[in-house]
Amino acid sequence: MWLNDTSYQPFYKKGDKELITRFLIPIQNGTWFRGEDHIILELEQKDPKGRQYSIYRIIEIDKRGGINIVEL
């Protein structure tokens, strides 16, 4: 959800909501990266023995041209 109007493309108004993507594994944490155009997500993953570990993905929130997701 946008907290303020944007002055650059893609244009959004305060209060606009948009689903960026979904994951089958739980999101543990998220933070903005490079201003307000990218999000870093920490996702919970389990190895074959059931031990929990984290993976990280950077997601560009501008969906024009498709979703860009990079796994670190």
PDB file of N, CA, C and O in Angstrom:
ATOM      1  N   MET A   1       0.846  -1.166   0.000  1.00  0.00           N
ATOM      2  CA  MET A   1       0.000   0.000   0.000  1.00  0.00           C
ATOM      3  C   MET A   1       0.896   1.235   0.000  1.00  0.00           C
ATOM      4  O   MET A   1       1.862   1.316   0.758  1.00  0.00           O
ATOM      5  N   TRP A   2       0.562   2.189  -0.857  1.00  0.00           N
ATOM      6  CA  TRP A   2       1.343   3.416  -0.940  1.00  0.00           C
ATOM      7  C   TRP A   2       0.875   4.394   0.132  1.00  0.00           C
ATOM      8  O   TRP A   2      -0.319   4.650   0.287  1.00  0.00           O
ATOM      9  N   LEU A   3       1.836   4.927   0.861  1.00  0.00           N
ATOM     10  CA  LEU A   3       1.533   5.878   1.926  1.00  0.00           C
ATOM     11  C   LEU A   3       1.461   7.308   1.423  1.00  0.00           C
ATOM     12  O   LEU A   3       0.900   8.175   2.093  1.00  0.00           O
ATOM     13  N   ASN A   4       2.030   7.563   0.238  1.00  0.00           N
ATOM     14  CA  ASN A   4       2.021   8.900  -0.368  1.00  0.00           C
ATOM     15  C   ASN A   4       1.848   8.767  -1.872  1.00  0.00           C
ATOM     16  O   ASN A   4       2.070   7.693  -2.431  1.00  0.00           O
ATOM     17  N   ASP A   5       1.452   9.855  -2.534  1.00  0.00           N
ATOM     18  CA  ASP A   5       1.412   9.879  -3.993  1.00  0.00           C
ATOM     19  C   ASP A   5       2.843   9.775  -4.515  1.00  0.00           C
ATOM     20  O   ASP A   5       3.774  10.283  -3.889  1.00  0.00           O
ATOM     21  N   THR A   6       3.021   9.107  -5.676  1.00  0.00           N
ATOM     22  CA  THR A   6       4.343   9.070  -6.293  1.00  0.00           C
ATOM     23  C   THR A   6       4.414  10.123  -7.389  1.00  0.00           C
ATOM     24  O   THR A   6       3.409  10.434  -8.029  1.00  0.00           O
ATOM     25  N   SER A   7       5.601  10.666  -7.599  1.00  0.00           N
ATOM     26  CA  SER A   7       5.792  11.696  -8.623  1.00  0.00           C
ATOM     27  C   SER A   7       6.590  11.143  -9.813  1.00  0.00           C
ATOM     28  O   SER A   7       7.090  11.915 -10.631  1.00  0.00           O
ATOM     29  N   TYR A   8       6.710   9.837  -9.913  1.00  0.00           N
ATOM     30  CA  TYR A   8       7.441   9.193 -11.003  1.00  0.00           C
ATOM     31  C   TYR A   8       6.683   7.923 -11.397  1.00  0.00           C
ATOM     32  O   TYR A   8       5.832   7.434 -10.654  1.00  0.00           O
ATOM     33  N   GLN A   9       7.008   7.407 -12.570  1.00  0.00           N
ATOM     34  CA  GLN A   9       6.301   6.221 -13.060  1.00  0.00           C
ATOM     35  C   GLN A   9       6.791   4.964 -12.380  1.00  0.00           C
ATOM     36  O   GLN A   9       7.974   4.869 -12.054  1.00  0.00           O
ATOM     37  N   PRO A  10       5.930   4.006 -12.159  1.00  0.00           N
ATOM     38  CA  PRO A  10       4.488   4.069 -12.346  1.00  0.00           C
ATOM     39  C   PRO A  10       3.847   4.935 -11.262  1.00  0.00           C
ATOM     40  O   PRO A  10       4.249   4.882 -10.100  1.00  0.00           O
ATOM     41  N   PHE A  11       2.864   5.718 -11.643  1.00  0.00           N
ATOM     42  CA  PHE A  11       2.219   6.649 -10.727  1.00  0.00           C
ATOM     43  C   PHE A  11       1.234   5.918  -9.830  1.00  0.00           C
ATOM     44  O   PHE A  11       0.454   5.088 -10.296  1.00  0.00           O
ATOM     45  N   TYR A  12       1.273   6.230  -8.543  1.00  0.00           N
ATOM     46  CA  TYR A  12       0.342   5.684  -7.566  1.00  0.00           C
ATOM     47  C   TYR A  12      -0.162   6.822  -6.696  1.00  0.00           C
ATOM     48  O   TYR A  12       0.532   7.817  -6.488  1.00  0.00           O
ATOM     49  N   LYS A  13      -1.364   6.665  -6.197  1.00  0.00           N
ATOM     50  CA  LYS A  13      -1.953   7.619  -5.264  1.00  0.00           C
ATOM     51  C   LYS A  13      -1.889   7.039  -3.862  1.00  0.00           C
ATOM     52  O   LYS A  13      -1.864   5.821  -3.681  1.00  0.00           O
ATOM     53  N   LYS A  14      -1.863   7.915  -2.882  1.00  0.00           N
ATOM     54  CA  LYS A  14      -1.875   7.496  -1.489  1.00  0.00           C
ATOM     55  C   LYS A  14      -3.061   6.558  -1.271  1.00  0.00           C
ATOM     56  O   LYS A  14      -4.190   6.868  -1.651  1.00  0.00           O
ATOM     57  N   GLY A  15      -2.787   5.399  -0.650  1.00  0.00           N
ATOM     58  CA  GLY A  15      -3.831   4.427  -0.371  1.00  0.00           C
ATOM     59  C   GLY A  15      -3.984   3.345  -1.426  1.00  0.00           C
ATOM     60  O   GLY A  15      -4.666   2.348  -1.186  1.00  0.00           O
ATOM     61  N   ASP A  16      -3.356   3.520  -2.608  1.00  0.00           N
ATOM     62  CA  ASP A  16      -3.406   2.467  -3.637  1.00  0.00           C
ATOM     63  C   ASP A  16      -2.765   1.198  -3.086  1.00  0.00           C
ATOM     64  O   ASP A  16      -1.785   1.256  -2.343  1.00  0.00           O
ATOM     65  N   LYS A  17      -3.334   0.045  -3.463  1.00  0.00           N
ATOM     66  CA  LYS A  17      -2.786  -1.242  -3.039  1.00  0.00           C
ATOM     67  C   LYS A  17      -2.518  -2.088  -4.267  1.00  0.00           C
ATOM     68  O   LYS A  17      -3.254  -2.030  -5.252  1.00  0.00           O
ATOM     69  N   GLU A  18      -1.452  -2.879  -4.196  1.00  0.00           N
ATOM     70  CA  GLU A  18      -1.110  -3.769  -5.304  1.00  0.00           C
ATOM     71  C   GLU A  18      -0.383  -4.994  -4.763  1.00  0.00           C
ATOM     72  O   GLU A  18       0.528  -4.878  -3.943  1.00  0.00           O
ATOM     73  N   LEU A  19      -0.799  -6.178  -5.235  1.00  0.00           N
ATOM     74  CA  LEU A  19      -0.107  -7.413  -4.890  1.00  0.00           C
ATOM     75  C   LEU A  19       1.105  -7.533  -5.798  1.00  0.00           C
ATOM     76  O   LEU A  19       0.964  -7.556  -7.020  1.00  0.00           O
ATOM     77  N   ILE A  20       2.284  -7.609  -5.219  1.00  0.00           N
ATOM     78  CA  ILE A  20       3.513  -7.690  -6.001  1.00  0.00           C
ATOM     79  C   ILE A  20       3.801  -9.143  -6.376  1.00  0.00           C
ATOM     80  O   ILE A  20       4.007  -9.446  -7.551  1.00  0.00           O
ATOM     81  N   THR A  21       3.818 -10.037  -5.400  1.00  0.00           N
ATOM     82  CA  THR A  21       4.066 -11.461  -5.657  1.00  0.00           C
ATOM     83  C   THR A  21       3.633 -12.269  -4.445  1.00  0.00           C
ATOM     84  O   THR A  21       3.276 -11.709  -3.409  1.00  0.00           O
ATOM     85  N   ARG A  22       3.667 -13.579  -4.581  1.00  0.00           N
ATOM     86  CA  ARG A  22       3.365 -14.500  -3.478  1.00  0.00           C
ATOM     87  C   ARG A  22       4.480 -15.535  -3.383  1.00  0.00           C
ATOM     88  O   ARG A  22       5.136 -15.856  -4.374  1.00  0.00           O
ATOM     89  N   PHE A  23       4.678 -16.044  -2.182  1.00  0.00           N
ATOM     90  CA  PHE A  23       5.651 -17.107  -1.954  1.00  0.00           C
ATOM     91  C   PHE A  23       4.973 -18.240  -1.201  1.00  0.00           C
ATOM     92  O   PHE A  23       4.082 -17.996  -0.387  1.00  0.00           O
ATOM     93  N   LEU A  24       5.383 -19.471  -1.461  1.00  0.00           N
ATOM     94  CA  LEU A  24       4.856 -20.628  -0.749  1.00  0.00           C
ATOM     95  C   LEU A  24       5.502 -20.790   0.621  1.00  0.00           C
ATOM     96  O   LEU A  24       4.953 -21.462   1.495  1.00  0.00           O
ATOM     97  N   ILE A  25       6.671 -20.175   0.811  1.00  0.00           N
ATOM     98  CA  ILE A  25       7.377 -20.285   2.093  1.00  0.00           C
ATOM     99  C   ILE A  25       7.167 -18.995   2.894  1.00  0.00           C
ATOM    100  O   ILE A  25       7.007 -17.926   2.305  1.00  0.00           O
ATOM    101  N   PRO A  26       7.165 -19.084   4.234  1.00  0.00           N
ATOM    102  CA  PRO A  26       6.867 -17.921   5.073  1.00  0.00           C
ATOM    103  C   PRO A  26       7.912 -16.807   4.970  1.00  0.00           C
ATOM    104  O   PRO A  26       9.114 -17.061   4.889  1.00  0.00           O
ATOM    105  N   ILE A  27       7.420 -15.572   4.976  1.00  0.00           N
ATOM    106  CA  ILE A  27       8.285 -14.386   5.028  1.00  0.00           C
ATOM    107  C   ILE A  27       8.564 -14.088   6.494  1.00  0.00           C
ATOM    108  O   ILE A  27       7.636 -13.949   7.291  1.00  0.00           O
ATOM    109  N   GLN A  28       9.840 -13.989   6.849  1.00  0.00           N
ATOM    110  CA  GLN A  28      10.241 -13.716   8.227  1.00  0.00           C
ATOM    111  C   GLN A  28      10.455 -12.229   8.485  1.00  0.00           C
ATOM    112  O   GLN A  28      10.185 -11.730   9.578  1.00  0.00           O
ATOM    113  N   ASN A  29      10.947 -11.526   7.458  1.00  0.00           N
ATOM    114  CA  ASN A  29      11.295 -10.120   7.645  1.00  0.00           C
ATOM    115  C   ASN A  29      11.343  -9.445   6.287  1.00  0.00           C
ATOM    116  O   ASN A  29      11.539 -10.109   5.269  1.00  0.00           O
ATOM    117  N   GLY A  30      11.168  -8.145   6.264  1.00  0.00           N
ATOM    118  CA  GLY A  30      11.274  -7.380   5.030  1.00  0.00           C
ATOM    119  C   GLY A  30      11.747  -5.973   5.322  1.00  0.00           C
ATOM    120  O   GLY A  30      11.460  -5.419   6.383  1.00  0.00           O
ATOM    121  N   THR A  31      12.476  -5.393   4.373  1.00  0.00           N
ATOM    122  CA  THR A  31      12.953  -4.023   4.527  1.00  0.00           C
ATOM    123  C   THR A  31      13.136  -3.397   3.151  1.00  0.00           C
ATOM    124  O   THR A  31      13.345  -4.102   2.164  1.00  0.00           O
ATOM    125  N   TRP A  32      13.057  -2.074   3.089  1.00  0.00           N
ATOM    126  CA  TRP A  32      13.283  -1.362   1.833  1.00  0.00           C
ATOM    127  C   TRP A  32      14.746  -1.422   1.453  1.00  0.00           C
ATOM    128  O   TRP A  32      15.621  -1.447   2.319  1.00  0.00           O
ATOM    129  N   PHE A  33      15.014  -1.443   0.155  1.00  0.00           N
ATOM    130  CA  PHE A  33      16.370  -1.483  -0.386  1.00  0.00           C
ATOM    131  C   PHE A  33      16.435  -0.488  -1.530  1.00  0.00           C
ATOM    132  O   PHE A  33      15.552  -0.477  -2.388  1.00  0.00           O
ATOM    133  N   ARG A  34      17.465   0.348  -1.558  1.00  0.00           N
ATOM    134  CA  ARG A  34      17.636   1.377  -2.598  1.00  0.00           C
ATOM    135  C   ARG A  34      16.411   2.288  -2.690  1.00  0.00           C
ATOM    136  O   ARG A  34      15.776   2.391  -3.739  1.00  0.00           O
ATOM    137  N   GLY A  35      16.099   2.928  -1.603  1.00  0.00           N
ATOM    138  CA  GLY A  35      14.963   3.852  -1.604  1.00  0.00           C
ATOM    139  C   GLY A  35      13.657   3.105  -1.444  1.00  0.00           C
ATOM    140  O   GLY A  35      13.513   2.276  -0.545  1.00  0.00           O
ATOM    141  N   GLU A  36      12.707   3.396  -2.314  1.00  0.00           N
ATOM    142  CA  GLU A  36      11.371   2.808  -2.188  1.00  0.00           C
ATOM    143  C   GLU A  36      10.991   1.957  -3.390  1.00  0.00           C
ATOM    144  O   GLU A  36       9.805   1.699  -3.599  1.00  0.00           O
ATOM    145  N   ASP A  37      11.952   1.514  -4.183  1.00  0.00           N
ATOM    146  CA  ASP A  37      11.644   0.750  -5.391  1.00  0.00           C
ATOM    147  C   ASP A  37      11.961  -0.731  -5.285  1.00  0.00           C
ATOM    148  O   ASP A  37      11.615  -1.498  -6.184  1.00  0.00           O
ATOM    149  N   HIS A  38      12.611  -1.150  -4.206  1.00  0.00           N
ATOM    150  CA  HIS A  38      12.989  -2.551  -4.024  1.00  0.00           C
ATOM    151  C   HIS A  38      12.763  -2.954  -2.572  1.00  0.00           C
ATOM    152  O   HIS A  38      12.867  -2.131  -1.663  1.00  0.00           O
ATOM    153  N   ILE A  39      12.456  -4.221  -2.369  1.00  0.00           N
ATOM    154  CA  ILE A  39      12.276  -4.774  -1.028  1.00  0.00           C
ATOM    155  C   ILE A  39      13.183  -5.988  -0.895  1.00  0.00           C
ATOM    156  O   ILE A  39      13.287  -6.798  -1.816  1.00  0.00           O
ATOM    157  N   ILE A  40      13.843  -6.112   0.258  1.00  0.00           N
ATOM    158  CA  ILE A  40      14.584  -7.331   0.570  1.00  0.00           C
ATOM    159  C   ILE A  40      13.715  -8.145   1.522  1.00  0.00           C
ATOM    160  O   ILE A  40      13.259  -7.633   2.544  1.00  0.00           O
ATOM    161  N   LEU A  41      13.488  -9.413   1.184  1.00  0.00           N
ATOM    162  CA  LEU A  41      12.716 -10.306   2.042  1.00  0.00           C
ATOM    163  C   LEU A  41      13.596 -11.428   2.571  1.00  0.00           C
ATOM    164  O   LEU A  41      14.413 -11.998   1.849  1.00  0.00           O
ATOM    165  N   GLU A  42      13.409 -11.723   3.832  1.00  0.00           N
ATOM    166  CA  GLU A  42      14.034 -12.897   4.444  1.00  0.00           C
ATOM    167  C   GLU A  42      12.960 -13.975   4.493  1.00  0.00           C
ATOM    168  O   GLU A  42      11.900 -13.776   5.086  1.00  0.00           O
ATOM    169  N   LEU A  43      13.232 -15.107   3.874  1.00  0.00           N
ATOM    170  CA  LEU A  43      12.268 -16.200   3.794  1.00  0.00           C
ATOM    171  C   LEU A  43      12.783 -17.412   4.554  1.00  0.00           C
ATOM    172  O   LEU A  43      13.973 -17.725   4.517  1.00  0.00           O
ATOM    173  N   GLU A  44      11.877 -18.086   5.240  1.00  0.00           N
ATOM    174  CA  GLU A  44      12.233 -19.282   6.022  1.00  0.00           C
ATOM    175  C   GLU A  44      12.261 -20.502   5.118  1.00  0.00           C
ATOM    176  O   GLU A  44      11.311 -20.755   4.377  1.00  0.00           O
ATOM    177  N   GLN A  45      13.330 -21.244   5.178  1.00  0.00           N
ATOM    178  CA  GLN A  45      13.491 -22.458   4.371  1.00  0.00           C
ATOM    179  C   GLN A  45      13.960 -23.580   5.298  1.00  0.00           C
ATOM    180  O   GLN A  45      14.541 -23.318   6.351  1.00  0.00           O
ATOM    181  N   LYS A  46      13.708 -24.821   4.905  1.00  0.00           N
ATOM    182  CA  LYS A  46      14.179 -25.966   5.700  1.00  0.00           C
ATOM    183  C   LYS A  46      14.994 -26.892   4.811  1.00  0.00           C
ATOM    184  O   LYS A  46      14.650 -27.119   3.651  1.00  0.00           O
ATOM    185  N   ASP A  47      16.083 -27.427   5.370  1.00  0.00           N
ATOM    186  CA  ASP A  47      16.894 -28.392   4.629  1.00  0.00           C
ATOM    187  C   ASP A  47      16.247 -29.779   4.724  1.00  0.00           C
ATOM    188  O   ASP A  47      15.249 -29.939   5.427  1.00  0.00           O
ATOM    189  N   PRO A  48      16.791 -30.776   4.034  1.00  0.00           N
ATOM    190  CA  PRO A  48      16.182 -32.120   4.059  1.00  0.00           C
ATOM    191  C   PRO A  48      16.056 -32.735   5.453  1.00  0.00           C
ATOM    192  O   PRO A  48      15.218 -33.611   5.665  1.00  0.00           O
ATOM    193  N   LYS A  49      16.880 -32.286   6.408  1.00  0.00           N
ATOM    194  CA  LYS A  49      16.798 -32.809   7.777  1.00  0.00           C
ATOM    195  C   LYS A  49      15.856 -31.993   8.658  1.00  0.00           C
ATOM    196  O   LYS A  49      15.749 -32.248   9.858  1.00  0.00           O
ATOM    197  N   GLY A  50      15.168 -31.004   8.062  1.00  0.00           N
ATOM    198  CA  GLY A  50      14.209 -30.196   8.810  1.00  0.00           C
ATOM    199  C   GLY A  50      14.805 -29.022   9.552  1.00  0.00           C
ATOM    200  O   GLY A  50      14.108 -28.355  10.317  1.00  0.00           O
ATOM    201  N   ARG A  51      16.095 -28.756   9.337  1.00  0.00           N
ATOM    202  CA  ARG A  51      16.735 -27.617   9.993  1.00  0.00           C
ATOM    203  C   ARG A  51      16.381 -26.336   9.252  1.00  0.00           C
ATOM    204  O   ARG A  51      16.435 -26.281   8.023  1.00  0.00           O
ATOM    205  N   GLN A  52      16.023 -25.328   9.997  1.00  0.00           N
ATOM    206  CA  GLN A  52      15.590 -24.055   9.432  1.00  0.00           C
ATOM    207  C   GLN A  52      16.774 -23.160   9.090  1.00  0.00           C
ATOM    208  O   GLN A  52      17.744 -23.088   9.845  1.00  0.00           O
ATOM    209  N   TYR A  53      16.693 -22.482   7.953  1.00  0.00           N
ATOM    210  CA  TYR A  53      17.680 -21.475   7.581  1.00  0.00           C
ATOM    211  C   TYR A  53      16.975 -20.398   6.759  1.00  0.00           C
ATOM    212  O   TYR A  53      15.826 -20.577   6.356  1.00  0.00           O
ATOM    213  N   SER A  54      17.650 -19.297   6.514  1.00  0.00           N
ATOM    214  CA  SER A  54      17.036 -18.173   5.799  1.00  0.00           C
ATOM    215  C   SER A  54      17.616 -18.034   4.400  1.00  0.00           C
ATOM    216  O   SER A  54      18.798 -18.291   4.171  1.00  0.00           O
ATOM    217  N   ILE A  55      16.765 -17.623   3.473  1.00  0.00           N
ATOM    218  CA  ILE A  55      17.200 -17.194   2.149  1.00  0.00           C
ATOM    219  C   ILE A  55      16.705 -15.770   1.970  1.00  0.00           C
ATOM    220  O   ILE A  55      15.737 -15.358   2.608  1.00  0.00           O
ATOM    221  N   TYR A  56      17.367 -15.020   1.101  1.00  0.00           N
ATOM    222  CA  TYR A  56      17.031 -13.615   0.906  1.00  0.00           C
ATOM    223  C   TYR A  56      16.733 -13.357  -0.561  1.00  0.00           C
ATOM    224  O   TYR A  56      17.411 -13.884  -1.443  1.00  0.00           O
ATOM    225  N   ARG A  57      15.719 -12.547  -0.816  1.00  0.00           N
ATOM    226  CA  ARG A  57      15.352 -12.171  -2.181  1.00  0.00           C
ATOM    227  C   ARG A  57      15.128 -10.673  -2.251  1.00  0.00           C
ATOM    228  O   ARG A  57      14.532 -10.076  -1.354  1.00  0.00           O
ATOM    229  N   ILE A  58      15.612 -10.075  -3.328  1.00  0.00           N
ATOM    230  CA  ILE A  58      15.355  -8.661  -3.613  1.00  0.00           C
ATOM    231  C   ILE A  58      14.278  -8.616  -4.682  1.00  0.00           C
ATOM    232  O   ILE A  58      14.381  -9.291  -5.706  1.00  0.00           O
ATOM    233  N   ILE A  59      13.248  -7.822  -4.443  1.00  0.00           N
ATOM    234  CA  ILE A  59      12.114  -7.732  -5.355  1.00  0.00           C
ATOM    235  C   ILE A  59      11.937  -6.279  -5.785  1.00  0.00           C
ATOM    236  O   ILE A  59      11.850  -5.376  -4.953  1.00  0.00           O
ATOM    237  N   GLU A  60      11.887  -6.073  -7.095  1.00  0.00           N
ATOM    238  CA  GLU A  60      11.579  -4.749  -7.636  1.00  0.00           C
ATOM    239  C   GLU A  60      10.064  -4.605  -7.633  1.00  0.00           C
ATOM    240  O   GLU A  60       9.370  -5.469  -8.168  1.00  0.00           O
ATOM    241  N   ILE A  61       9.530  -3.532  -7.042  1.00  0.00           N
ATOM    242  CA  ILE A  61       8.089  -3.406  -6.915  1.00  0.00           C
ATOM    243  C   ILE A  61       7.421  -2.839  -8.162  1.00  0.00           C
ATOM    244  O   ILE A  61       6.193  -2.825  -8.236  1.00  0.00           O
ATOM    245  N   ASP A  62       8.186  -2.373  -9.142  1.00  0.00           N
ATOM    246  CA  ASP A  62       7.636  -1.894 -10.415  1.00  0.00           C
ATOM    247  C   ASP A  62       7.350  -3.112 -11.291  1.00  0.00           C
ATOM    248  O   ASP A  62       8.276  -3.771 -11.765  1.00  0.00           O
ATOM    249  N   LYS A  63       6.075  -3.407 -11.504  1.00  0.00           N
ATOM    250  CA  LYS A  63       5.691  -4.624 -12.223  1.00  0.00           C
ATOM    251  C   LYS A  63       5.659  -4.453 -13.736  1.00  0.00           C
ATOM    252  O   LYS A  63       5.374  -5.417 -14.447  1.00  0.00           O
ATOM    253  N   ARG A  64       5.939  -3.269 -14.249  1.00  0.00           N
ATOM    254  CA  ARG A  64       5.948  -3.084 -15.696  1.00  0.00           C
ATOM    255  C   ARG A  64       7.045  -3.944 -16.304  1.00  0.00           C
ATOM    256  O   ARG A  64       8.199  -3.871 -15.879  1.00  0.00           O
ATOM    257  N   GLY A  65       6.698  -4.754 -17.290  1.00  0.00           N
ATOM    258  CA  GLY A  65       7.688  -5.619 -17.916  1.00  0.00           C
ATOM    259  C   GLY A  65       7.936  -6.905 -17.160  1.00  0.00           C
ATOM    260  O   GLY A  65       8.829  -7.665 -17.533  1.00  0.00           O
ATOM    261  N   GLY A  66       7.181  -7.178 -16.114  1.00  0.00           N
ATOM    262  CA  GLY A  66       7.352  -8.396 -15.337  1.00  0.00           C
ATOM    263  C   GLY A  66       8.015  -8.134 -13.990  1.00  0.00           C
ATOM    264  O   GLY A  66       8.618  -7.082 -13.777  1.00  0.00           O
ATOM    265  N   ILE A  67       7.899  -9.079 -13.108  1.00  0.00           N
ATOM    266  CA  ILE A  67       8.482  -8.983 -11.780  1.00  0.00           C
ATOM    267  C   ILE A  67       9.946  -9.401 -11.825  1.00  0.00           C
ATOM    268  O   ILE A  67      10.283 -10.457 -12.361  1.00  0.00           O
ATOM    269  N   ASN A  68      10.808  -8.571 -11.260  1.00  0.00           N
ATOM    270  CA  ASN A  68      12.226  -8.906 -11.162  1.00  0.00           C
ATOM    271  C   ASN A  68      12.531  -9.325  -9.730  1.00  0.00           C
ATOM    272  O   ASN A  68      12.376  -8.540  -8.794  1.00  0.00           O
ATOM    273  N   ILE A  69      12.968 -10.579  -9.569  1.00  0.00           N
ATOM    274  CA  ILE A  69      13.315 -11.105  -8.242  1.00  0.00           C
ATOM    275  C   ILE A  69      14.699 -11.727  -8.345  1.00  0.00           C
ATOM    276  O   ILE A  69      14.968 -12.538  -9.231  1.00  0.00           O
ATOM    277  N   VAL A  70      15.576 -11.329  -7.418  1.00  0.00           N
ATOM    278  CA  VAL A  70      16.935 -11.865  -7.385  1.00  0.00           C
ATOM    279  C   VAL A  70      17.132 -12.542  -6.035  1.00  0.00           C
ATOM    280  O   VAL A  70      16.864 -11.944  -4.993  1.00  0.00           O
ATOM    281  N   GLU A  71      17.602 -13.796  -6.052  1.00  0.00           N
ATOM    282  CA  GLU A  71      17.901 -14.495  -4.820  1.00  0.00           C
ATOM    283  C   GLU A  71      19.370 -14.308  -4.492  1.00  0.00           C
ATOM    284  O   GLU A  71      20.237 -14.476  -5.349  1.00  0.00           O
ATOM    285  N   LEU A  72      19.643 -13.955  -3.230  1.00  0.00           N
ATOM    286  CA  LEU A  72      21.025 -13.771  -2.797  1.00  0.00           C
ATOM    287  C   LEU A  72      21.574 -15.043  -2.219  1.00  0.00           C
ATOM    288  O   LEU A  72      22.731 -15.082  -1.799  1.00  0.00           O
TER     289      LEU A  72
END
